[in-house]
Amino acid sequence: MLFVKSNIGTLDKSIRITLAATAFAIYFIQIVDSKTNLLFLLITFMMLFSAIIEYCPIYTFWEFSTKENEQPD
């Protein structure tokens, strides 16, 4: 199993969950065409997954962290 150092803070996690809920609502009520609708579903899963595991690979690439009182190595 791959263990990674978390780099997502509480506020960032809340924002990701809110964006995921919004993207899922757009997917669920189908206000856009089917291809764009699938994009919103993909965004939902990506945001929820990163919020749950508290890790963002893009943040690691940029050596960035939103974790309180902690900077990446």
PEBELHU-V75060 format. One record per pair of residues at least 12 apart in sequence whose ideal C-beta (glycine too) atoms are under 10 Angstrom apart, sorted by the first residue. I is the first residue (numbers start at 1). J is the second residue. Records with the same first field share a line. If there is no record, write none. Layout:
I=J, J
//
This chain:
2=55
3=55
4=53, 54, 55, 56, 57, 60
5=54, 55, 60, 65, 67, 70, 72, 73
6=53, 54, 55, 56, 59, 65, 66, 67, 70
7=50, 54, 55, 56, 57, 58, 59, 60, 62, 63, 64, 65, 66, 67, 70, 71, 72
8=50, 51, 52, 53, 54, 55, 56, 59, 65, 66, 67
9=54, 65, 66, 67, 68, 69, 70
10=54, 66, 67, 68
11=66, 68
12=50, 51, 54, 56, 59, 65, 66, 67
13=47, 50, 51, 52, 54, 66, 67
14=51
15=47, 51, 66
16=46, 47, 48, 49, 50, 51, 52, 54, 56
17=47, 48, 51, 52
18=47, 51
19=43, 44, 46, 47, 48, 51
20=40, 43, 44, 45, 46, 47, 48, 49, 50, 51
21=44, 47, 48
22=40, 43, 44, 47
23=39, 40, 41, 42, 43, 44, 45, 46, 47, 48
24=40, 41, 43, 44, 45, 47, 48
25=40, 44
26=39, 40, 41, 43, 44
27=39, 40, 41, 42, 43, 44
28=40, 41, 44
54=66, 67
59=72
60=72
//
